[in-house]
Amino acid sequence: MKRFFWKSMFLILLISTLLPLNGIVNASSVTTEKSNYYFVYNSSKVDAKDLAAIKQYVAKFKNTNNVLFDVKNYKEAPKLLDALKDQQKKIGGKVAGIQIFGLASDVPSFSYVHKMKPTEGNFEWNGIEYDKSGKPERFVSDLFYSNFKSDSKYLTDVTVYGIIQENQPVSIIPEWPMSRLPLTKGEISKYINNYEAYRKQIEGKSISTVALSAPVEFQKGLDVAQDDIAFFMNRMKEEKEEFGYFSNTDLRTYYKDLAVNLTKENKSGVMDLVVGSDGDTEGAALKKDRKNYFFDRKSAASLNSNYYTAFFWGSCTAKGHNANSIIHDGMAKGKMINPIAFTIPTYVRDVANYLWLPIPTPEGETGDDWNDYLAVDKELLERNNPYFFVYKYYEAINSGKNRLQSFYDAQVAYASLSVKNKDNLRAAIGYENIISLHYLGLADY
């Protein structure tokens, strides 16, 4: 028996000696090939503590080939995109994601201008929106960093008009997660420390979802506001056959005393906050006139009892990706973690909790011309209803995915739906939403 053992060991040793070493390495590299995760920063817009924190954070991504990319020489997003494309060609393989550190003035965002000709017969309006000075109003977007398929020469002052009606080679379908931490020099290391503390605080816990809703789009014949995201979220919890989400976590919604209830919830523990309201970079407002903010820059900076994630729905709180916003103050001065927000104030159009649709003739009645308000289900959500993104996001969350992966999955689904419906000009709203929606903060390692 011992002789057999030693003969076997000798045979194994002989085979391993004769096999070429590079063959073993190549086989190993094939099975363990890692995708590339790009960490984009501006070395002139970080201090020593920021850079050290960034490197410590990047080192925690164990399953990717991590590329630290300095963009101090790139002032325009299309040129930076081309530089990333060139780097990817040199490295080869796949892209796992892109994480940006910095404001739009540190690491450039793409520019977007509203332009859409709704009908062929519309001669009075060229589809361009102007600011107070009479110049086309420009917004920002990071969407076009999320794939390398778009021709960069079409990515200055992007328009839905150009993509849909001029068939420019611009893709809106993401191929990897894209996130930006919109903070600047001297602010980044503190946020990374907060993010690490947040992760420790939520470990092993079920986090409550808290929705504050200040709807304004009431429609005649309906008791429910069309833009009331809390109503839609409650349906996703209660209608178990159609949705059945939030089964493993608390969902609490508020319509009154929003500022007071926000402070109360922050004191009670960590939460996933959803803010449904009209508003802008100054905050979330109770009314369309964007006055009487119930959650503003000052309160975001002082909301310090517990960490909380945020999802702003109905307000362009991330407009500009600059330091003059509730997003910036909440992340730099408060305990806001990884907010989801819009940069373009256009997406509330076509948001609908109910649609006026034909129904079967009621029993005892005659004729076939009957209509009624029907609550949107999964099928009706595919009519370019912006709630389609919300539904797909919480579908992914419900399956156990993290927030960035859920955001990415919903983004891909919504972008694919909008492209599928491209011939319907109402799909322009879907395009604008995809261009405008952003995940702001840090990717989860």
N, C-alpha and C positions, 0 to 999 in steps of 0.2 A: 504493500500500500504506500509506504514511504517512498519506494523507488519510483512508483507511478507519479507521485506528487512532484518529485524533483525533476523528472523528465518533462512533465507538463510545464513547470515553471521555466525550464531551460528553453523549451520550444517557444513559449510566449516571449521570452527575452530576445531570442534569436530573430523572431519575426519583427519585433519592435525596433531592433537594431538595423535590420535591412530596409525597413520602410523609410522613404525620404521624409525628412523632418518638415519640409515645406508642404508636403501633402497633408499632414496632420493639421498644420496651421490654417491652410486654405479651407479645409473641411470645417474646421472650427469657426473660421471667420464667416463662412457661408451661413452656418446655423445661428450665429450670434450677431449677424449684421445689424447695426443700429441705424435708425433714421436720424436726421440732423435737426436739432432744435436750435434756432437762432435767437440769440439774446442781444438785442440792438440797443446801443447807448451812445451818448455823445460825451467823449472824454473831457471836453471843455465845460460840460454842464453837470459834472458830478464832483464832489470833494473826495478826500481820501477815505472817509468813513463810508460814503455811498458806494464807492467802488469795491471796498472790502466786503460790504454787505451783499452787493450784487454777486461777487465771486463765491461767497459762502452759500448763497441761495442757489446759484447755478450748479454748484458741486453736488447738490442733493438730487439732481436729475440723474439717476443711475442707469436708466434704460435707453438713453439717447446719446448720440454724439453731439456734444454741446459746443456751439460756435459763438464766441463773444465777438461782436461785430461793432467796431467804432465808426460812427458816421459823422465825425466832426467836419469832414470836407464835403458833405452832401447837404445842400440847402433846399433841394427840390425832391419831392417824393418820387416822381417818375425816374429820375437818375439814380436814386437810392434803390428803387425796385430793380433796375437793370444791374446794379452792382451786386445785389443779392442773387439775381439770376446767374451772373457770371461766377460768383462764389460757389453756388450749387453745382454748376457744371464741372468746376474743378474738383469738388469733393465727390460728387456722384451720389447715388442712392436716392432715398426719399426724404421729404421734409416732414418732420413731426409737428412743428408749430413755430410760431414767431412771437416773441415777447419783447415789447418795446419799453424802455425806461425813458420818461421825459415828456414834457409838454410838446405841443406841435411846433413851438419855436425852437425846441431842442432837437427833436427828431421829426422831420416834416410829415404832415398828413397830406393826403390828396385833396384838391379843391373840387367843390361841387357847386354847380349853378342850376337853379330851377329853370328848366325850359322844357315845355311839352305843349304841342299843338293838339288840343283835345279832339277837334273835328276838322275835316277838310274845309268846311265853310266858315271857319272862325278867322275873319280877316281883321278884327279889331284888336286882338291881343296876340303878341308873338310868343307868349308862353314864358317870358322871362320876368322874374321878380326883381325889383330894384330896392336898394336901401334908401335912406333919407337923403343921401347926397346925389341920388339919381344914377348911381352905378349899380351894375348887377350885384346882388348880394351873394357872397360866397360863403359856403359852409365847408366843413371838413369831414373826411372819411378815411378810415384805415382799411376798409374792406378789400381794397385792391392789392394789399400785401398778402391776402389769404389764398392766392393762387398765382402762378407764373404764366398764365395763358393769355393775359391781356397785353396788347401792344402799347407800350408806354407812351408813344406819341399821341395817343388819344386820352391820356389820363390827366391832362391839365384842364381844369374847368369841365369836369365830367357832367354830362346831362343824360337824363333818361331819354330825352328826344334823340340824342346821338346814338344811344345803344339800341333803342327800339325802332325809331323811324328812319335812321340813317344806316342801321346795321353795322355800326362800328365794331371792330373786333375787340370787344370788352366783355369779359366774363364776370358775372356776379355770383357764381356758385363757388363757395369756399372749398378748398381742398385740405386745409389744416386749420387748427384753432389759432386765433389771432387775439392777442390781448395787449393793452397799453396801460402802464402805470403813469398817469398824467401828473407827475410831481417833478420838481426840479432840484437843482443843487442844494444840498443841505437838508432835503426833506425825504430822500429816498431811503436812507438807512433806518430812520425812525419807523417808516411805514413797514419795511421788511421785518423789523422787530415786532411790530404790532401784528403783522400777519402770522408770524410764528407763535405769538402768544394766543392769538385767536384759534389757531389749529389745536393747540394744547387744551384750550377751554372747551372746545366742542367734541374732543375725542371721546368716542363711546356714548355720546348723548344724542337724543332725539331733539332736534331744534324746531321750535314752533315757527310757523309762518304767520305773520301779522300783516294784514292789509288795511291801509288807510285809504278811503275812497271819497273823493269830492267830485262826483260826476256833474257834468254841465249839459250834456247832449240829451235832453229830454224830448220825446217825440209824442205828438198828439195821439191819443189812443193807447198809450203805454204807461204803466205805473213804474216801469224800470227804465233807467237811463241807458241809452245804447252804449255809452262809453264807461259804464260801471264795471270795472274789472273785478271788483270784489264779488259782484253778483255772479259773474262767469266762473270765478274760482270756487265759489260755494256750490255751483252746479257740478263742477268737476269732482267735488267731494261727495255730494249727495246722490248723484245719478250714477250708481255703481255699475249698471250694465253698459252705459254709454262711455263713462270715463273711469270712475272709481279711484281717483287719486287722493292724496293726503290721508290714506288709510293708516299710516304709521306715525303720523305727526299731528299736532294740534293746528287748526286753522282758525284764527280769530280775526274778525272784520269789524271795522269801526266807520261810522258815518258822521258822528257828532263828537264835539270836543276833541278834535284830532290832535292838536298840540299837546293837550293834557294827557291823552291816552298814549301818545308816542313816548312821552317822558316816563309814564307809568310802566310801559312795556320794557323800556330800556333798563329801568331799575330792576325789573323782575328777572332778567336773564338775557342770554344770547338769543337773537331772533333773525329770521330771514324776513326782512321788511319789504313790502310791496307798497309803493305810493302811486295811486291812480288819481291824477289831477291834471288840470291845465297848469302851465307855468313855464319857467325859463331858467337861466343860469342862476338867478337870485333865489329860486326855490319853487315849492309847490303851493299853488294858490287855491283858494276856495271858489273863486269865480273866474270867468273868462277875461275880466279886465286886468288880471294878473296883479291884483292888489290883495291885501289881507292874506299874506302868506302864513300858512300854518306850520310850515317846515322851511326855514330859510338858512342862509349862510351862517348867521349868528347861532341859531339853535343847533345846526349841524356840528359846529365847532365845540359846542358845550355839551353835546350828548355823549357823556363819558362814563356812564355807569357800567356798561357792558359793550362788547363788540357786537356788531350787527352787519349782515350783508344788506344790500339795497337793490331794488329793481324799480326804476322810475318809469312809469307808463303814462303817457299823455303830456309830457313836457320835455322840452329840448334842453335838459339840464347840463348836457355835455357839449353844448355848442361851443366851437372854437378850440376845444382841448387846451384851454389856457388856465391861468391861475385865478381868474375872476369868475368863480362859480361855486355853487353849493357842493358840487362833486369834489373840487379841489379842497375846500375848507373842511369838508367832512372827513376826507382821507388824511390831510396834512395836520389838522388840528383836533379832530374828534376821533371816533372809533369806527368809522365807516369802512367796511371791507368789501373790496371787489364789486362795486356797483355796476349794474347793467343800465345803460341810458342811451338816449337818442341825441344826435347832433343837428338834426334837421326837423323843424316844426311843421311837418306835413302829414304825418301818418295817421292822425285821428280820423281822417276821412275814411268812410266805408267800414269803420268799426261798428259792429251791430250785434247786440244780444238777441234780437228778433228780426226776422225778415217777413215782409208782407208777401205771401205766396198763395197760389191756388190750393184749395182743399177739396176733398170729396163732398158731394152734396149732402148736407145734414139730413138725418132721418126725418121724414115728414115734410121736407121742403122739395121744391121743384127747381129745375134749371141746373146748369152746370157752371155758372159763372160765380163761384163762391171763393172768397179769399179770407185769410185770417193771418194774424201774427204767429209765426212758428219760431220757437226757440232754436237757435242754431245747434245742430249736431255735427258730428265729424264730417259728414258728407257736405253739409251746407257751409262749413268752415272753408272748404276748398274753393269757394267762390271769391278768392282773394280777400277774405276777411282777415284783417290784421290779427285777430284773436287766434288765427291758425298758428302763429308763432308761439303764443302763450300756451296753447294746447300741446304742441309738440315739445316745448321746453319742459312742461311738467310731466309729460309722458316719459321723457328721459330721466327726470329727477325721480319719478316713481319707480323706475327700473333699477335705481341704485347708482346712477352715474353722478359724478361731481358736477358742480355748477358750470364750469367752463365747457366740459364735454357736452353737457345738456344744451348749453347755449349754441355750441357748434352744430350739434345734431339738428336743432330747431332751425338754425340759420340755413343749413343745407336744404332741409325739407321745404322751407318757405321760398328760398331762391329757386329751387327746382320747380316748384308749383308756379311761380311767377313767370319763369321762362316758358313753361308748358302753355301758359295762357297768354303768351306774348301778343297774339293777334288781337286780343281784346285790350283796348287802350286803358281800361280800368286796371290792367295789370301794372301800369306805371306806378300805382300806389305801392304795390308789393316791391317793385324795384327800389323806390325811395326808402321804404322801411329797411330793406336789406342794406342799402348803402349807409343808412343813418344809424342803425343799431350797433352798439359797441359794448364789449366786455372790458371794463376798466379796472385794472389791478394786476394781480399776479396769477400766472398759471399754477395749477396744483402739481407738485412733483410726486 
